[in-house]
Amino acid sequence: MSVPAELRYTAEHEWVAIEGETATIGITDFAAQALGDVVFVSLPAVGATVTAGDPCGEVESYKSVSELYSPVTGEVTAVNEELNDDPALINAEPYNLGWIFRVRLTADAEATAGLLAAAEYEELTSSAS
């Protein structure tokens, strides 16, 4: 299982890459493996406001449907349209081509509060296996 050190994570198995005031979000390799083959992704709407910890979409596999939670608060600025035609990108490249959406973070310093460092996420997932 891959856990890139430069990313931040949630206990719900989303990853966050923060560059300036933009956060790119996807699901972790751990989550992608647990779900199995992803067959559909319900993306949040561009322009929608998302709140950290609230559901904003779904990821569906042959095994189950899982809620997608926003790990940060802000406005959705982009969604990965490639997932409409090829949702399996989440399984193949969860940290690259399989990104799900981007958010312009609120100016609030709490926008990224509660995110886990890679070592904390690895500890969380090692106890879950």
N, C-alpha and C positions, 0 to 999 in steps of 0.2 A: 504494500500500500504506500502510495506517495503522499507526502505532506510537505509541500514547499515551505521553506523557512521564512520567505519574504511575505507570505500571506497571513491574514488573520482568519479566525474560524469561529463558528458558533457551536453550541451543544446540539443544535438541530442539523448539523452537518452541511452548512453552507460555508463557502470560503469568500473572502473579500480581499481585493487588491485595491489599495487606495493610492491615487496619484493626484495630488493637489486637492481639489474639492470634488473629485469624481471617484466613485467606488464602482468597481466591476465585480459582479457577483455570480457565483455558480454553486453547484453542489460538489462535495468532495469525492475523491476517489473511493473512500470508504463507503459513502452513501451510494455511489454509482454501482459498486460491486454488490452491495446489499440488495439494491433494487433489481438487479439483473438487467436484461435488455430494455432500455427506455424506448417506448413506442410513441409517446405523445408528451408535449410540454405545453401547458397553458401559461402564456406569457402575460406579465402585467402590461397595462396600456401605457404607451409613451405619454408623458404629461401627467400621469397619475401621481399622487402623493402617497408614499409608503412610509410606514412607521416601524421602527425596529421592533422585532418580535411578533409582528402581525402577519397573517397569511397574505400572499399577493399572487399566488399562482399554484399550479400543480405539476407534478412530474409523475407520469404513468408508465408502468412497465407491465410485462405479462403477469408479474407476481402481485402487484398492488398499485394503488394510487397514493401518493404522498403529497402533503401540503408543502409548498415552497414558502418559507418565511423570509421576510426582509431582515437582514442583519443590521441595517442602518436606516436612518430617517432622512428623507429628502424627496426629490422629484425624479421620476423615471425619465431619463433622457434618451435611452436607446434600448432596444431588445435585439437578441440574436435571431434574426429572421431565418437564418440557415437551419435552425432547429425545427421550423415548420416542415421542411422537406426531409431533414435528416436528424431526427432526435437522437439517434445512436451516437452522434458526436459527443454527447455527454459521457457515454461509456468509453469511447475511444480516446478522447482528449479532454477530460473534465476541467483541467486548468488552463487550457488554451482555446481551441476552436469550440469547446463545449460551454463557454461562458453563457450566462442566461440573460442578464440585464445590467444596465448601468444607471447609477443614481447620482444626481448632483446633491451633495451633502448639504444639510442645513448648516447655518453658521454656528449653531449650538455645539458647544464642545462635547456634549453628551451623545452626539450623533454616532460615535464609534465606541461608546462605553460598553464594557462587558464582553468585547471580543477577546478570543483566546489567542495566545501565541502558539506557534507550531508545536512546541514541546508540551504545552498544556493540552492541546488537541490530541496529540499522540497518546498522552496518558489517559485521556478520556476514552479513546477508542480501544486502547489495549485492554482496559477493564471491561469493555463491552464485548470483546471477542470470545 
